[in-house]
Amino acid sequence: QQQVKQSPQSLIVQKGGISIINCAYENTAFDYFPWYQQFPGKGPALLIAIRPDVSEKKEGRFTISFNKSAKQFSLHIMDSQPGDSATYFCAGRGEYSGGGADGLTFGKGTHLIIQP
Amino acid sequence: NAGVTQTPKFQVLKTGQSMTLQCAQDMNHNSMYWYRQDPGMGLRLIYYSASEGTTDKGEVPNGYNVSRLNKREFSLRLESAAPSQTSVYFCASRNLRGVEEKLFFGSGTQLSVL
């Protein structure tokens, strides 16, 4: 059972445009929703995150929009730059599906290319 | 300033060979994780250790074993490697403040099983 569904799988955006990546989750007990950014040959790194009691969070050109009733959240990258080209993962934090400790469940990732 | 250190960075194995991937963190984190990353599959959790002395299975544990040697070190062992284990492996440690969770990832191990 995939608890976090991410789309699109890949995305090409022109420089200066807006990149939008969407995620939907199933587990209403998730209490934290981060986005991770991964450059080729590197491990993922936390980019921005939101708690479910907030509808929007903005850090520079990166914004998370959160819709609790629809169980959806999205990442918007304004004025997209070639340096934003990377793979982006959304995640939800909650109890692992097999029980036990809490942790992050990741979406399958979006490969973003910003064309100059 | 090291963060999470993984070794080796690259490894080629023949089917049936065994190997251990090493991971160490210097941030005094309690929880550590092993993920594998495959094209189109995202990050899948293999095993995790919520604290020193404990380990638990994640989403894809078959064919792997782990050891939480101490608070710093968390190793992943492939006893009899199979081509299906060809992947990029990431170790991570966790900083947790309330519900705000931040994972710190190593730079990965690219493993090929022939």
Interface residues (C-beta under 8 A of the other chain):
Chain A: Q6 Q9 D31 Y32 P34 Y36 G41 K42 G43 P44 A45 L46 A49 R51 F89 R93 Y96 S97 G98 G100 A101 D102 G103 L104 F106 G107 K108 G109
Chain B: V4 S31 Y33 G40 M41 G42 L43 L45 Y48 A50 D56 K57 G58 E59 F90 A92 R94 V99 E100 E101 K102 L103 F105 G106 S107 G108
